[in-house]
Amino acid sequence: MLKAVAHFMRRHVFDVVMILLFGATLVLGIWGWAEYFRALDDAGRYDDPALRRLSDILFRTLRAFVFGDEYADLDAQFESWKLIGAGWCGAIVAMGALLRAGLKLFYGPWARWRASFRSGHAVVLGERDFARQAAEALAGQGCTVTHHTGLIEMEHDGVLATPRRHSLDDGFMRESLNGAERIVVAETTDSATAQTALDLAERWPDTPIFAVFENPWLAEGLRHSAREKGDWLISVSECAATARTALVSYPPYRAALEKGQDRIHAVIVGFDRLGESILEDLLNSALHPELKLPRVTIIDREADRCRAAFEARHPYLTSESGRAEGGPIDIAFVSGDAGVIEEAGITALKAVIDQDPVTMVYVAVGEASTPLAVALALREQSRRHGLFDAPILVRARDGCGIDRAVPGSAEDDEFCPLGAFGQWSDLVRATGVLDDEPDDLARGYHESYMRMVWKASAADADWTRLGESYRASNRRAIAHIPAKLGALGFDLTVPGERASAG
């Protein structure tokens, strides 16, 4: 609480001071003028009724904010520190208001001019929440940051916020981009993000450019328009990065091994983009040689629709022929609201849980559904029906009063302990935006591959000309390294702490 108050005070110190001076003006003015008129009354120089006296007191008090002559021409015999203080406080408030208005009027041109002279800075484009969070995270890491945004906002948390000109041909914008060390694009819509990122990649091919999408499938399907030049465009998804934070904060393979289970059984509550991203990341980064291929149970109000959509996108994972050829997972779709699972859903859940005990539960419903409330209701139903006793991870970008790292150590005996994942600080880091050398590990992995194979396919191109799907494949290979090292007996966690997301 104290930390939040201190943060607010740092960001709004001017406003807080102005409010205090405004209040001081009113208190001192009313107090001083009340004494003034009382003294006049005692001297027989003022005999108006009480209502008129109150009106005069309030009127003269308010005139402190417009430099009223009353405060400059006080009768010497009635001068008081209260009226002098009210006059000065009112004058300061008035000057502060004029200064703030002037700053707002001229801030835009001034900020754009400053931005055009910067070099070696990080440039953030866009109005989405992620854009602001990324800008503040980069500034917190010591970077000089310029945020071009359409939102009306002045400098925030060390970030120079400049009024947005959507055309990249705008002179100030172009100069700002010329000096950029990296560029982050998070527009209001994914289509706008794609268009802006591709235009930037064509004009500034030697600058790392992060295109941050909400849709995970679009992130891997982005088509580069100037591939013959090569570029450093890095396409990432908020959903995929959020899923990564969940699996890194408490790896499911480690939980299965600690519980003596022979396979991971993940329950995913809510199967929109985030839920599917968790499933995909589970397959890409959490497979372990000592465990059988995982089982996944999905709980969603529209289970049939989710099943059809998933089968259309991933036929190999769901078809009978795919399973016969070694398709990796058993997937069960259970229809129902996690907070009030009906009897048929409970029966279906028990059927799959009887085959494999639950390892981890991921609550991936949208913020509008209040993920923490869903998690608490699911825990209560699990207790009542004897379904499972496993950690429940809750997606909470702004935090929800629970620890980021999941409790689940040997000394923790809480039933279905709760943990949070996907908080802004972890999410921004998981996208790679904060990395000193963006995509360095994935690029190095690809270069090692290039030295060992004959160049005979699209996957054998130089990194700057490599297709986005192949780049994503290299990133997934890097993401799986912790599980590989864990299988070899390496403990990657800091003693007493969970590994941080990213």
C-alpha positions in Angstrom: 0.0 0.0 0.0 2.7 2.4 1.0 4.7 1.6 -2.2 1.6 2.3 -4.3 1.1 5.6 -2.6 4.7 6.6 -3.1 4.5 5.6 -6.8 1.4 7.8 -7.2 3.1 10.7 -5.5 6.1 10.5 -7.8 3.9 10.5 -10.9 1.5 13.2 -9.8 3.6 15.4 -7.5 2.6 18.6 -9.3 -1.1 17.8 -9.2 -0.9 16.9 -5.5 0.9 20.2 -4.7 -1.7 22.2 -6.6 -4.6 20.5 -4.8 -3.0 21.2 -1.4 -2.4 24.8 -2.3 -6.0 25.1 -3.6 -7.3 23.8 -0.3 -4.9 26.1 1.7 -6.2 29.1 -0.3 -9.8 28.3 0.6 -9.1 27.7 4.3 -6.9 30.7 4.8 -9.1 33.0 2.7 -12.3 32.1 4.5 -10.6 32.3 7.9 -8.9 35.6 7.1 -11.9 37.3 5.6 -14.2 36.1 8.4 -11.8 37.8 10.9 -11.6 40.9 8.6 -15.4 41.4 8.5 -15.7 40.7 12.2 -13.2 43.4 12.9 -15.1 45.8 10.6 -18.3 45.0 12.4 -16.8 45.6 15.8 -15.6 49.0 14.5 -19.1 49.8 13.3 -18.0 49.9 9.7 -20.0 46.9 8.4 -23.6 46.1 9.3 -24.9 44.0 6.3 -26.9 40.8 7.1 -25.2 37.4 7.7 -26.0 36.1 4.2 -24.5 39.1 2.6 -21.4 38.7 4.8 -21.0 35.0 3.9 -21.3 35.9 0.2 -18.6 38.6 0.5 -16.3 36.2 2.4 -16.6 33.5 -0.3 -16.4 36.0 -3.2 -13.2 37.6 -1.9 -11.7 34.2 -1.1 -12.2 33.0 -4.6 -10.7 36.2 -6.0 -7.4 35.0 -4.7 -7.2 32.7 -7.8 -7.5 35.7 -10.1 -5.0 38.0 -8.4 -7.8 40.2 -6.8 -6.9 43.7 -5.7 -8.2 42.9 -2.2 -5.0 41.0 -1.4 -2.7 43.8 -2.6 -4.6 46.7 -0.9 -5.4 45.3 2.5 -6.1 47.9 5.2 -2.9 48.1 7.2 -4.8 47.8 10.5 -6.6 44.6 9.2 -3.6 42.9 7.6 -3.2 39.2 8.7 -0.9 36.4 7.8 -4.0 34.4 6.8 -5.0 36.7 4.0 -1.4 37.2 2.9 -1.0 33.4 2.7 -4.3 33.0 0.9 -3.2 35.6 -1.7 0.1 33.9 -2.4 -1.4 30.4 -2.4 -4.1 31.5 -4.8 -1.6 33.2 -7.1 0.6 30.1 -7.2 -2.4 27.9 -8.1 -3.4 30.3 -10.8 0.1 30.4 -12.2 0.4 26.6 -12.0 -2.9 26.2 -14.0 -1.6 28.6 -16.6 1.7 26.7 -16.8 -0.1 23.4 -17.1 -2.3 24.7 -19.9 0.7 26.1 -21.7 2.6 22.8 -21.4 -0.4 20.9 -22.8 -0.7 23.4 -25.6 3.0 23.3 -26.6 4.0 19.9 -25.3 3.2 18.0 -28.5 5.5 20.0 -30.8 8.2 20.2 -28.1 8.1 16.4 -27.5 8.2 15.6 -31.2 11.1 17.9 -31.7 13.0 16.3 -28.8 12.2 12.8 -30.2 13.7 13.7 -33.6 17.1 14.4 -32.0 17.3 11.2 -30.1 19.6 8.3 -31.0 20.2 4.8 -29.5 16.7 4.9 -28.0 13.9 2.4 -28.0 10.8 3.5 -29.9 7.3 2.2 -29.1 4.4 2.7 -31.5 0.8 2.1 -30.5 -2.0 2.7 -28.1 -2.6 -0.9 -26.7 -1.9 -1.6 -23.0 1.1 -3.6 -24.0 2.7 -0.6 -25.7 2.6 1.5 -22.5 3.8 -1.4 -20.3 6.7 -2.2 -22.7 7.7 1.5 -22.8 7.8 1.7 -19.0 9.6 -1.6 -18.6 12.3 -0.5 -21.1 12.7 2.8 -19.2 12.9 0.9 -15.9 15.8 -1.1 -17.4 17.7 2.2 -18.0 16.8 2.6 -21.7 15.9 6.0 -23.3 12.4 5.4 -24.5 10.2 7.4 -26.9 6.5 6.4 -27.1 4.6 7.6 -30.2 0.9 7.3 -29.1 -2.4 8.7 -30.1 -3.4 9.0 -26.5 -3.1 12.5 -25.0 -0.5 12.0 -22.4 2.7 13.8 -21.3 5.9 12.1 -20.1 5.3 9.1 -17.9 7.7 7.1 -15.8 10.8 8.3 -17.7 9.1 7.7 -21.1 8.9 10.6 -23.6 5.3 10.3 -24.9 4.8 12.1 -28.2 1.6 12.8 -30.2 1.3 10.2 -32.9 1.5 10.8 -36.6 0.4 7.6 -38.3 2.4 8.3 -41.4 6.0 7.0 -41.3 6.8 9.8 -43.7 6.2 12.5 -41.0 9.5 14.3 -40.6 9.8 14.1 -36.8 8.6 10.5 -36.8 11.1 9.5 -39.4 14.0 11.1 -37.6 13.0 9.4 -34.4 12.9 6.0 -36.1 16.3 6.7 -37.8 17.9 6.9 -34.4 16.1 3.9 -32.9 18.1 1.0 -31.4 14.9 -1.1 -31.4 11.2 -0.6 -32.3 8.2 -2.1 -30.6 4.8 -2.0 -32.5 1.5 -2.8 -30.6 -1.3 -1.0 -32.5 -4.9 -1.1 -31.5 -5.7 -3.9 -34.0 -3.5 -6.8 -35.2 -4.0 -5.8 -38.8 -2.7 -2.3 -38.1 0.3 -3.9 -36.2 1.1 -6.1 -39.2 0.9 -3.2 -41.7 3.1 -0.9 -39.5 5.6 -3.6 -38.7 6.1 -4.6 -42.4 6.4 -1.0 -43.5 9.1 -0.5 -40.8 10.9 -3.7 -41.7 11.1 -2.6 -45.3 12.4 0.9 -44.5 14.6 0.0 -41.5 15.8 -3.6 -42.2 18.8 -3.4 -39.9 16.8 -2.4 -36.8 15.2 -5.0 -34.6 11.4 -4.6 -34.8 9.0 -6.3 -32.5 5.5 -6.8 -33.9 3.4 -7.7 -30.9 0.1 -9.4 -31.8 -2.9 -10.5 -29.7 -3.6 -13.4 -32.1 -1.0 -16.1 -31.8 -1.7 -17.6 -35.3 -1.2 -14.3 -37.0 2.2 -13.9 -35.3 3.6 -17.0 -37.0 1.9 -16.3 -40.3 3.2 -12.8 -40.9 4.5 -12.5 -44.5 7.5 -10.2 -45.0 7.2 -7.9 -47.9 10.9 -7.2 -48.5 12.5 -10.5 -47.9 15.1 -10.0 -50.6 16.6 -7.2 -48.4 16.4 -9.2 -45.2 15.2 -7.8 -42.0 15.2 -8.1 -38.2 11.5 -8.3 -37.7 10.5 -10.3 -34.6 6.8 -11.4 -34.6 5.5 -12.3 -31.1 2.1 -12.9 -29.6 0.8 -11.7 -26.2 -1.0 -14.9 -25.7 2.0 -17.1 -26.5 4.2 -15.0 -24.2 1.5 -15.2 -21.4 1.5 -19.0 -21.8 5.3 -19.0 -21.6 5.1 -17.2 -18.2 2.8 -19.9 -16.9 5.1 -22.8 -17.9 8.3 -21.1 -16.8 7.1 -20.0 -13.4 6.3 -23.6 -12.5 7.3 -26.2 -15.1 4.6 -28.9 -15.4 7.1 -31.6 -16.0 8.8 -30.8 -12.7 5.4 -30.9 -10.9 4.7 -34.4 -12.5 8.1 -35.7 -11.4 7.7 -34.4 -7.9 4.3 -36.0 -7.6 5.5 -39.3 -9.0 3.2 -39.2 -12.0 4.1 -40.9 -15.2 2.7 -38.1 -17.4 1.6 -34.5 -17.3 -2.1 -34.0 -17.0 -3.0 -30.4 -17.6 -6.5 -29.0 -17.1 -7.1 -25.8 -19.1 -10.2 -23.7 -18.1 -11.2 -21.5 -21.1 -10.0 -22.4 -24.5 -9.7 -19.2 -26.5 -6.4 -17.9 -27.9 -4.7 -18.1 -24.5 -5.9 -21.6 -23.7 -4.7 -22.9 -27.0 -1.4 -21.1 -26.6 -0.9 -22.9 -23.2 -1.6 -26.2 -24.9 0.9 -25.5 -27.7 3.6 -24.3 -25.4 3.1 -27.4 -23.2 3.9 -29.5 -26.3 6.8 -27.3 -27.4 8.6 -26.7 -24.2 7.5 -29.1 -21.5 8.0 -32.6 -22.9 10.3 -34.7 -20.7 12.0 -38.1 -21.7 11.1 -39.7 -18.3 7.4 -38.9 -18.8 4.8 -40.3 -21.2 3.2 -37.9 -23.7 0.9 -35.6 -21.9 -2.9 -35.5 -21.4 -4.9 -32.3 -21.6 -8.4 -31.7 -20.4 -10.2 -28.6 -21.5 -13.2 -27.1 -19.7 -15.2 -24.5 -21.7 -18.8 -23.4 -22.1 -18.6 -24.0 -25.8 -16.6 -27.2 -25.8 -18.0 -28.5 -29.1 -17.1 -25.3 -30.9 -13.6 -25.4 -29.3 -13.1 -29.0 -30.3 -14.1 -28.3 -34.0 -11.9 -25.3 -34.3 -8.9 -27.0 -32.7 -9.3 -30.1 -34.9 -9.4 -27.9 -38.0 -6.2 -26.2 -37.0 -4.4 -29.2 -35.7 -5.7 -32.3 -37.4 -2.5 -34.3 -36.7 -3.1 -34.0 -32.9 -6.7 -35.1 -33.0 -7.3 -37.6 -35.8 -7.2 -41.3 -35.4 -4.6 -41.7 -38.1 -2.4 -39.1 -36.3 -2.6 -41.0 -33.1 -1.8 -44.2 -34.8 1.3 -42.6 -36.2 2.4 -41.3 -32.8 0.2 -38.2 -32.3 1.4 -36.7 -29.0 -1.6 -36.1 -26.7 -4.9 -37.2 -25.5 -7.3 -34.3 -25.4 -10.7 -34.3 -23.7 -13.2 -31.4 -24.1 -15.6 -31.0 -21.2 -18.6 -28.7 -21.6 -19.4 -26.4 -18.7 -18.7 -23.3 -16.7 -15.8 -23.9 -14.4 -17.7 -22.2 -11.6 -20.8 -24.4 -11.8 -19.9 -27.6 -13.6 -23.0 -29.7 -14.0 -23.3 -33.3 -13.2 -22.5 -34.5 -16.7 -19.3 -32.4 -16.7 -18.3 -33.8 -13.3 -18.8 -37.3 -14.5 -16.7 -36.6 -17.6 -14.0 -35.0 -15.5 -13.8 -37.9 -13.1 -13.5 -40.3 -16.1 -10.3 -38.7 -17.4 -8.9 -37.9 -13.9 -9.3 -41.6 -13.0 -6.9 -42.4 -15.9 -4.3 -39.8 -14.9 -4.3 -37.5 -11.8 -4.2 -33.8 -12.5 -0.8 -32.2 -12.5 -1.6 -28.5 -13.1 -4.7 -26.4 -13.7 -4.6 -23.2 -15.9 -7.4 -20.7 -15.6 -7.2 -18.9 -19.0 -10.6 -17.2 -19.1 -10.8 -13.6 -20.1 -10.4 -10.7 -17.6 -14.2 -10.0 -18.0 -14.9 -13.4 -16.4 -12.8 -12.6 -13.3 -10.2 -15.4 -13.4 -9.6 -15.5 -9.7 -13.3 -15.9 -9.0 -13.4 -18.8 -11.5 -10.3 -20.4 -9.8 -11.9 -20.2 -6.3 -15.2 -21.7 -7.5 -13.3 -24.5 -9.3 -11.3 -25.2 -6.2 -14.5 -25.5 -4.1 -16.1 -27.8 -6.6 -12.9 -30.0 -6.7 -13.0 -30.2 -2.9 -16.7 -31.0 -2.8 -16.6 -33.7 -5.5 -13.1 -35.0 -4.8 -11.8 -34.2 -8.3 -8.1 -33.2 -7.8 -5.6 -31.5 -5.5 -3.3 -29.7 -7.8 -1.9 -26.1 -8.1 -4.3 -23.7 -9.9 -2.6 -21.0 -12.0 -4.6 -17.8 -12.6 -4.0 -15.4 -15.5 -3.7 -12.0 -13.8 -2.0 -9.3 -15.8 -2.5 -6.7 -13.1 -2.1 -9.1 -10.2 -4.9 -10.5 -8.1 -3.5 -10.6 -4.6 -1.7 -14.0 -4.9 1.9 -14.9 -5.5 3.3 -15.0 -9.0 5.2 -18.2 -8.2 3.0 -21.2 -7.5 3.1 -22.6 -4.0 3.5 -26.3 -4.2 6.6 -27.2 -2.3 6.8 -30.2 0.0 6.1 -28.2 3.1 3.0 -26.5 1.5 -0.1 -28.5 2.4 -2.7 -26.0 1.1 -5.5 -27.6 -0.9 -5.2 -26.7 -4.6 -2.8 -23.8 -4.0 -3.3 -20.7 -6.2 -0.6 -18.9 -8.2 -0.7 -16.1 -10.7 0.9 -15.9 -14.1 1.0 -13.5 -17.0 1.6 -10.4 -14.9 2.7 -7.4 -17.0 6.4 -7.5 -15.9 6.7 -11.2 -16.8 4.7 -10.8 -20.0 6.8 -8.0 -21.4 10.0 -9.9 -20.5 8.7 -13.2 -22.1 8.2 -11.4 -25.5 11.9 -10.7 -25.6 11.4 -6.9 -25.9 13.8 -6.4 -23.0 16.6 -8.7 -24.3 20.0 -7.0 -24.8 20.4 -8.9 -28.1 16.9 -9.6 -29.5 16.5 -13.2 -30.9 20.1 -13.9 -30.1 19.6 -17.4 -28.9 17.2 -18.4 -31.6 19.5 -16.9 -34.3 22.5 -18.7 -32.8 20.6 -22.0 -32.8 19.7 -21.5 -36.5 23.3 -20.7 -37.4 24.4 -23.9 -35.7 21.8 -25.8 -37.7 23.1 -24.1 -40.9 26.6 -25.3 -40.3 25.5 -28.9 -40.0 23.1 -29.4 -42.9 23.2 -29.1 -46.7 21.3 -26.0 -47.9 18.4 -27.5 -49.7 15.2 -26.0 -48.4 13.5 -22.8 -47.3 14.6 -23.6 -43.7 18.3 -23.2 -44.8 18.2 -19.5 -45.5 20.1 -16.8 -43.7 18.3 -15.6 -40.6 17.4 -12.2 -42.0 15.7 -13.9 -44.9 14.2 -16.8 -43.0 10.4 -17.3 -43.1 8.6 -16.3 -39.9 7.3 -19.9 -39.3 10.9 -21.1 -39.3 12.0 -18.4 -37.0 9.2 -19.4 -34.6 10.4 -23.0 -34.9 13.9 -22.0 -33.7 12.4 -19.9 -30.8 10.4 -23.0 -29.7 13.5 -25.1 -29.8 15.2 -22.6 -27.5 12.1 -22.6 -25.2 12.5 -26.4 -24.8 16.1 -26.2 -23.6 15.2 -25.8 -19.9 13.2 -29.1 -20.0 16.1 -30.8 -21.8 18.6 -29.5 -19.2 16.2 -30.6 -16.4 16.1 -34.1 -17.9 19.9 -34.1 -17.6 19.7 -33.3 -14.0 20.5 -29.5 -14.1 18.5 -27.4 -11.6 18.0 -24.0 -13.2 16.2 -22.4 -10.3 17.8 -20.0 -7.8 17.8 -21.6 -4.3 14.6 -20.6 -2.6 13.0 -19.1 -5.7 11.2 -20.1 -8.8 12.7 -19.3 -12.1 11.4 -16.0 -13.4 9.3 -15.9 -16.5 11.1 -15.1 -19.7 
